[in-house]
Amino acid sequence: MHHKKAQGQMENVNYRFIGRKTDPNILPLFPSLNFCTADTQAEKNAALQRLSCLYILGNCNSAPVSKLTDALKIPRPAVMKALKKLLSQGLIESAKTGKPVGYMLSTKGLVASVAFREFQEWTKMQVALSAPKKRNDPLAYALLTVGYAASSKPDAVYSALCRYASQGHNLEQVNAEVAAESLLNFYRAEMRSCGDAPASYLGVFKEFTTTGFQDVFRMLLMAIKPTAEDYNWLVEFFNQVAEFYYDPSRVAYVNLLKENKNLQAALEEFKKNQDQLIKKEGKNLEVTFTVPSAGLQKIDSMPPHLRAMGMRLMLEPMKFVNKELCRFFWEDKKEG
């Protein structure tokens, strides 16, 4: 018989049976939590106790050691040992203020909690990742981006993480920035390899500039007499166009743009500012651009004319997109 919990009462968890709640597809991302591959019963118990801590913390904002001890029904030293391990792996974090000290899931811990079916729904993940304290967290940004790039399908992020884990990726020993970059690169490569038809590359820039890619490229070819090396660079440039086309941030942004008035208004202002930086006199085209601090890797090393096009058509839009997505994720996503 199940008894309804009193308000504020924490669910009791028998760590020995937590494995029954656990989805094994996510555990390869965190080998020390993977009780299925434990060599000894002691290692298995330790992994199950850490999973139990994550499960409890996933169901509440934070909890002190005393509440975790009560809920797990195991000795306080065992709970402290589990928390110490989880802290060292960056799966949980301690509250900055308050006594007794509370513990909560980090963003990596949220990923680990997806091993439990209760936390696999996109809507639940979205709420947790959109908390104001996650604003500068690159892994939270990456997970939200994947969710919106997949048109917010209920199991999109969970499915992506399962495929990511199945290819041997391991998040246990990496920081949030490395984890975010790895996940986004994986998802971009996956989208690029799964296309059934040729992508609409010629329209990839239409949201960001009134000067079409074909027009700029035609002027470029008229202005230079390409050598064999120039054509080699052109092939690399087109590869960067494909990388831009399948960038999860761009895909997520375009998906959101259709229904969000704030994003639409900001884009119109961006395009207006971009148009003011182009001067055309006859066959001459003068383009002024700013140099973002980071972007697609190969553009910085290209010849000047291709570098200018890359800055203008890809790097500047991506800088804008990232800024707008951050605003949408953590500021005004409920508006428009």
VEXDREN-2710 file (C-alpha; in Angstrom, 1 decimal):
% VEXDREN-2710
k/r/px/py/pz
1/MET/0.0/0.0/0.0
2/HIS/1.3/3.5/-0.9
3/HIS/0.9/6.3/1.5
4/LYS/0.7/9.9/0.4
5/LYS/3.8/11.9/1.6
6/ALA/3.2/14.8/3.9
7/GLN/4.0/18.1/2.4
8/GLY/7.8/18.8/2.6
9/GLN/8.5/15.2/3.5
10/MET/11.3/13.6/1.5
11/GLU/10.8/10.3/-0.3
12/ASN/12.7/7.4/1.4
13/VAL/14.9/5.4/-1.0
14/ASN/16.3/2.0/-0.5
15/TYR/19.6/2.3/-2.4
16/ARG/19.8/-1.5/-3.0
17/PHE/16.8/-1.2/-5.3
18/ILE/17.6/2.1/-7.0
19/GLY/18.9/0.1/-10.0
20/ARG/15.3/-0.8/-10.8
21/LYS/14.6/2.9/-11.5
22/THR/17.7/3.4/-13.6
23/ASP/18.0/3.5/-17.4
24/PRO/21.3/1.8/-18.3
25/ASN/21.6/3.8/-21.6
26/ILE/22.8/7.0/-19.7
27/LEU/25.2/5.3/-17.2
28/PRO/28.1/4.9/-19.7
29/LEU/28.5/8.7/-19.5
30/PHE/29.5/8.3/-15.9
31/PRO/31.4/5.1/-15.4
32/SER/31.7/5.4/-11.6
33/LEU/27.9/5.4/-11.4
34/ASN/27.5/2.4/-13.6
35/PHE/26.8/-0.3/-11.0
36/CYS/26.2/-2.8/-13.9
37/THR/30.0/-2.9/-14.6
38/ALA/31.2/-2.8/-10.9
39/ASP/33.9/-5.4/-10.2
40/THR/32.9/-6.0/-6.6
41/GLN/29.8/-5.8/-4.4
42/ALA/31.4/-2.9/-2.4
43/GLU/31.9/-0.9/-5.6
44/LYS/28.3/-1.7/-6.7
45/ASN/26.9/-0.5/-3.4
46/ALA/29.0/2.7/-3.5
47/ALA/27.7/3.4/-7.0
48/LEU/24.1/2.7/-6.0
49/GLN/24.4/5.0/-3.0
50/ARG/25.7/7.8/-5.1
51/LEU/22.9/7.3/-7.6
52/SER/20.4/7.4/-4.7
53/CYS/21.8/10.7/-3.6
54/LEU/21.4/12.1/-7.2
55/TYR/17.8/10.7/-7.3
56/ILE/16.8/12.4/-4.1
57/LEU/18.5/15.7/-5.0
58/GLY/16.8/15.6/-8.4
59/ASN/13.4/15.6/-6.6
60/CYS/14.2/18.6/-4.5
61/ASN/16.0/21.9/-4.8
62/SER/18.6/21.0/-2.2
63/ALA/19.0/18.9/0.9
64/PRO/21.4/18.8/3.8
65/VAL/23.3/15.7/4.9
66/SER/20.8/15.0/7.7
67/LYS/17.8/14.8/5.3
68/LEU/19.8/12.6/2.9
69/THR/20.7/10.3/5.7
70/ASP/17.1/10.0/6.9
71/ALA/15.9/9.4/3.3
72/LEU/18.5/6.8/2.5
73/LYS/18.5/5.0/5.8
74/ILE/22.3/4.5/5.7
75/PRO/24.9/5.7/8.1
76/ARG/26.0/9.4/7.9
77/PRO/29.6/8.5/7.1
78/ALA/28.4/6.6/4.0
79/VAL/26.4/9.5/2.9
80/MET/29.3/11.9/3.4
81/LYS/31.5/9.6/1.4
82/ALA/29.0/9.5/-1.4
83/LEU/28.7/13.3/-1.4
84/LYS/32.4/13.8/-1.4
85/LYS/32.8/11.7/-4.5
86/LEU/29.9/13.4/-6.3
87/LEU/31.4/16.8/-5.4
88/SER/34.8/15.8/-6.7
89/GLN/33.2/14.8/-10.0
90/GLY/31.2/18.0/-10.4
91/LEU/27.9/16.2/-10.2
92/ILE/26.6/18.2/-7.2
93/GLU/27.4/21.5/-5.6
94/SER/27.0/22.9/-2.2
95/ALA/24.8/25.9/-1.4
96/LYS/26.8/29.1/-0.9
97/THR/24.9/30.2/2.1
98/GLY/22.8/28.7/4.8
99/LYS/23.2/26.3/7.7
100/PRO/23.1/23.4/7.6
101/VAL/24.9/23.3/4.2
102/GLY/22.6/22.0/1.5
103/TYR/23.6/20.1/-1.6
104/MET/22.0/20.3/-5.1
105/LEU/22.6/18.9/-8.6
106/SER/25.0/20.7/-10.9
107/THR/24.3/20.7/-14.6
108/LYS/26.4/17.6/-15.0
109/GLY/24.4/16.1/-12.2
110/LEU/21.2/17.0/-14.1
111/VAL/22.6/15.0/-17.1
112/ALA/23.3/12.0/-14.8
113/SER/19.8/12.3/-13.3
114/VAL/18.4/11.6/-16.8
115/ALA/19.3/8.0/-16.0
116/PHE/16.0/8.1/-14.0
117/ARG/12.8/8.0/-16.1
118/GLU/11.3/10.7/-13.9
119/PHE/13.7/13.3/-15.3
120/GLN/13.8/12.4/-19.0
121/GLU/11.0/14.6/-20.1
122/TRP/12.1/17.8/-22.0
123/THR/9.7/20.0/-20.0
124/LYS/11.3/19.0/-16.7
125/MET/14.8/19.5/-18.0
126/GLN/13.9/22.8/-19.6
127/VAL/12.7/24.2/-16.2
128/ALA/15.8/23.1/-14.4
129/LEU/18.2/24.3/-17.1
130/SER/16.4/27.7/-17.4
131/ALA/17.0/28.6/-13.8
132/PRO/18.7/32.1/-13.6
133/LYS/21.8/30.6/-11.9
134/LYS/22.4/28.5/-15.1
135/ARG/22.8/31.6/-17.3
136/ASN/26.6/31.4/-17.7
137/ASP/26.7/27.6/-17.7
138/PRO/27.9/26.4/-21.1
139/LEU/26.5/22.9/-20.6
140/ALA/23.1/24.2/-19.7
141/TYR/23.3/26.3/-22.9
142/ALA/24.3/23.2/-24.9
143/LEU/21.4/21.0/-23.6
144/LEU/18.8/23.7/-24.1
145/THR/20.1/24.3/-27.6
146/VAL/19.9/20.6/-28.5
147/GLY/16.3/20.6/-27.1
148/TYR/15.2/23.5/-29.2
149/ALA/17.1/22.4/-32.3
150/ALA/15.1/19.2/-32.1
151/SER/11.9/21.3/-32.0
152/SER/11.4/20.6/-28.3
153/LYS/10.3/17.0/-28.8
154/PRO/9.5/15.4/-25.4
155/ASP/12.4/12.9/-25.5
156/ALA/14.9/14.7/-27.8
157/VAL/17.6/15.5/-25.3
158/TYR/17.3/12.1/-23.6
159/SER/17.6/10.4/-27.0
160/ALA/20.6/12.5/-28.0
161/LEU/22.3/11.7/-24.7
162/CYS/21.7/8.0/-25.3
163/ARG/23.2/8.1/-28.7
164/TYR/26.1/10.2/-27.4
165/ALA/26.8/7.7/-24.6
166/SER/26.6/4.7/-27.1
167/GLN/29.5/6.2/-29.0
168/GLY/31.8/6.0/-26.0
169/HIS/31.6/9.5/-24.7
170/ASN/32.4/10.1/-21.1
171/LEU/31.5/13.2/-19.1
172/GLU/32.8/12.1/-15.8
173/GLN/36.3/13.7/-16.0
174/VAL/35.5/16.8/-18.1
175/ASN/34.4/20.3/-17.1
176/ALA/31.2/21.9/-18.2
177/GLU/32.8/23.8/-21.1
178/VAL/34.5/20.8/-22.6
179/ALA/31.3/18.7/-22.1
180/ALA/29.2/21.4/-23.9
181/GLU/31.5/21.7/-26.9
182/SER/31.7/17.9/-27.2
183/LEU/27.9/17.5/-27.1
184/LEU/27.3/20.2/-29.6
185/ASN/29.9/18.9/-32.0
186/PHE/28.4/15.5/-31.7
187/TYR/24.9/16.7/-32.4
188/ARG/26.0/18.9/-35.4
189/ALA/27.8/15.9/-36.9
190/GLU/24.8/13.7/-36.4
191/MET/22.5/16.2/-38.1
192/ARG/24.8/16.5/-41.0
193/SER/25.2/12.8/-41.5
194/CYS/21.4/12.0/-41.2
195/GLY/20.2/14.3/-44.0
196/ASP/18.2/12.4/-46.6
197/ALA/18.3/15.2/-49.2
198/PRO/20.7/18.0/-50.2
199/ALA/20.6/20.8/-47.6
200/SER/19.3/24.3/-48.6
201/TYR/22.8/25.8/-48.3
202/LEU/22.0/28.7/-50.6
203/GLY/19.4/29.9/-48.2
204/VAL/21.4/29.5/-45.1
205/PHE/22.2/33.2/-44.8
206/LYS/18.8/34.6/-45.7
207/GLU/17.8/35.2/-42.1
208/PHE/20.9/37.3/-41.4
209/THR/21.5/39.5/-44.4
210/THR/19.7/41.1/-47.3
211/THR/22.7/40.6/-49.5
212/GLY/22.3/37.1/-50.7
213/PHE/25.2/34.6/-50.6
214/GLN/25.0/34.2/-54.4
215/ASP/25.4/37.9/-54.9
216/VAL/28.4/38.2/-52.7
217/PHE/30.0/35.1/-54.1
218/ARG/29.4/36.3/-57.7
219/MET/31.1/39.6/-56.9
220/LEU/34.0/37.8/-55.3
221/LEU/34.7/35.6/-58.3
222/MET/34.5/38.7/-60.6
223/ALA/37.0/40.5/-58.3
224/ILE/39.7/37.7/-58.3
225/LYS/41.2/35.3/-60.8
226/PRO/41.1/32.1/-58.8
227/THR/44.2/29.9/-58.8
228/ALA/44.3/26.2/-57.9
229/GLU/45.1/27.0/-54.3
230/ASP/42.2/29.5/-54.3
231/TYR/39.8/26.7/-55.4
232/ASN/41.1/24.5/-52.6
233/TRP/40.3/27.2/-50.1
234/LEU/36.9/27.6/-51.7
235/VAL/36.2/23.9/-51.0
236/GLU/37.2/24.5/-47.4
237/PHE/35.0/27.6/-47.3
238/PHE/32.0/25.6/-48.5
239/ASN/32.7/23.0/-45.8
240/GLN/32.5/25.8/-43.2
241/VAL/29.2/26.8/-44.8
242/ALA/27.9/23.3/-44.1
243/GLU/29.2/23.4/-40.5
244/PHE/27.3/26.7/-40.1
245/TYR/24.2/25.3/-41.7
246/TYR/24.1/22.4/-39.2
247/ASP/25.2/24.3/-36.1
248/PRO/22.7/23.4/-33.4
249/SER/22.6/27.0/-32.2
250/ARG/21.6/28.3/-35.7
251/VAL/19.0/25.5/-36.1
252/ALA/17.5/26.2/-32.6
253/TYR/17.4/29.9/-33.4
254/VAL/15.7/29.5/-36.7
255/ASN/13.1/27.1/-35.1
256/LEU/12.4/29.7/-32.4
257/LEU/12.4/32.7/-34.7
258/LYS/9.1/31.7/-36.4
259/GLU/7.0/32.3/-33.3
260/ASN/8.9/34.8/-31.1
261/LYS/8.4/38.5/-31.8
262/ASN/11.3/39.6/-29.6
263/LEU/13.7/37.5/-31.6
264/GLN/12.2/38.8/-34.9
265/ALA/12.6/42.4/-33.8
266/ALA/16.2/42.0/-32.7
267/LEU/17.0/40.2/-36.0
268/GLU/15.6/43.1/-38.1
269/GLU/17.8/45.5/-36.1
270/PHE/20.8/43.3/-36.7
271/LYS/20.2/43.2/-40.5
272/LYS/19.7/46.9/-40.6
273/ASN/23.0/47.5/-38.9
274/GLN/24.7/44.9/-41.2
275/ASP/23.4/46.7/-44.3
276/GLN/24.9/50.0/-43.1
277/LEU/28.3/48.3/-43.2
278/ILE/28.2/47.5/-47.0
279/LYS/29.2/50.0/-49.6
280/LYS/28.8/49.1/-53.3
281/GLU/30.2/51.2/-56.1
282/GLY/30.1/49.5/-59.5
283/LYS/31.9/46.2/-59.2
284/ASN/33.6/47.2/-56.0
285/LEU/32.1/45.9/-52.7
286/GLU/33.4/47.3/-49.4
287/VAL/32.4/45.4/-46.3
288/THR/33.1/46.4/-42.7
289/PHE/32.9/43.8/-40.0
290/THR/33.9/43.1/-36.5
291/VAL/36.0/40.1/-35.4
292/PRO/34.3/37.8/-32.9
293/SER/36.5/36.2/-30.3
294/ALA/35.5/32.7/-31.3
295/GLY/33.8/31.0/-34.2
296/LEU/34.2/28.3/-36.8
297/GLN/37.8/27.2/-36.6
298/LYS/39.1/27.4/-40.2
299/ILE/37.9/30.8/-41.2
300/ASP/40.7/32.8/-39.4
301/SER/43.3/31.0/-41.5
302/MET/41.7/31.6/-44.9
303/PRO/42.8/34.1/-47.6
304/PRO/41.6/37.7/-46.9
305/HIS/38.6/37.7/-49.3
306/LEU/37.2/34.4/-47.9
307/ARG/38.0/35.4/-44.3
308/ALA/36.0/38.6/-44.9
309/MET/33.1/36.6/-46.3
310/GLY/33.3/34.1/-43.4
311/MET/33.3/36.9/-40.8
312/ARG/30.4/38.6/-42.4
313/LEU/28.2/35.7/-43.3
314/MET/28.9/33.2/-40.5
315/LEU/30.9/34.5/-37.5
316/GLU/29.0/37.7/-36.9
317/PRO/25.6/35.9/-37.2
318/MET/26.7/33.2/-34.8
319/LYS/27.8/35.7/-32.3
320/PHE/24.4/37.4/-32.6
321/VAL/22.6/34.0/-32.4
322/ASN/24.4/32.9/-29.3
323/LYS/23.6/36.3/-27.6
324/GLU/19.9/36.0/-28.6
325/LEU/19.5/32.4/-27.5
326/CYS/21.0/33.3/-24.1
327/ARG/18.4/36.1/-23.8
328/PHE/15.6/33.8/-24.8
329/PHE/16.7/30.9/-22.5
330/TRP/17.2/33.0/-19.4
331/GLU/15.4/36.4/-19.8
332/ASP/12.3/36.7/-22.0
333/LYS/11.5/33.2/-23.3
334/LYS/7.9/33.5/-22.0
335/GLU/7.3/36.7/-23.9
336/GLY/6.4/37.2/-27.6
END
